[in-house]
Amino acid sequence: MLHGAGWITSHLDGVPYFDKPPLLYWLMAGAFAWLGPTESAARLVSGLSAVAVAVITVLIGTRLASPAWG
């Protein structure tokens, strides 16, 4: 996506790839544009997403039940 394949349809080896939603690929392309094509940039989006899910789970548990549940 970053090198001109298009931002709407993701491509894998030049073939349109419709198996997964493009949000992850959009965020990864943004990380590559920001940090360069490094391993850290490739893992950044997945790592931040995992941390965000953990924080949201704690917040939901705290608000629905109690701080001990959260």
N, C-alpha and C positions, 0 to 999 in steps of 0.2 A: 504494500500500500504506500509505503514511504517513497518508493522509487518510481511512481507513476502508474501503477497498475489500477488505480482508482480507489476511492474511499468508500464506495457503496458496495461493490462486489469484491469479496476477497478472492485471491487467486493462489493456487498452489502449482508451481511449475508451469505457469501460463494458462492453466485450466481453471475456469470458474469453480469456486469451492463454496457450496451452499449448505454444507452439513452443520455448521455452527453459526450462532449469531455473531455479528461483527463487532460488538462492543469491546470484547477483550482485545481483538486485533487493532481496533482504533486506539485504545489506551496504550497498547504496546508500541504502536507506531509513534505515538506522541512521546513515549519514554525514549524511544530510539532517536527521535528528532532532538530531544532535549539533552540526553546524556551521551548520544552516539551509539553505534552498534556494538555494545558490550554485553557481557553476560549479566552484569548487574542490572542493566536497563531491561533485559529480557525478564528477569526475575522480580523486578520492582513491583509491577502491577499485581502479580499473583500474591506476593508477600504482603503488600498493603491491603489487598482485599481480604486475606485471611485474618489480619489484625482487626480490620473493620468489622468482620463478621463476629469475631470474639467479643469485641466491645459492645456491639449491638445486642448480642445474646445476654451479656451481663446486664445491660440496661433494661432489657425486656424482663428478665428474671427478677430484677430489683423492683421494677414498677408493678408487675403483676402479682408478685408474692411477697417477698421480704428481702432485706439486704443479705440475709444468710443464703437465700436461694440464688440471688444474683452472684 
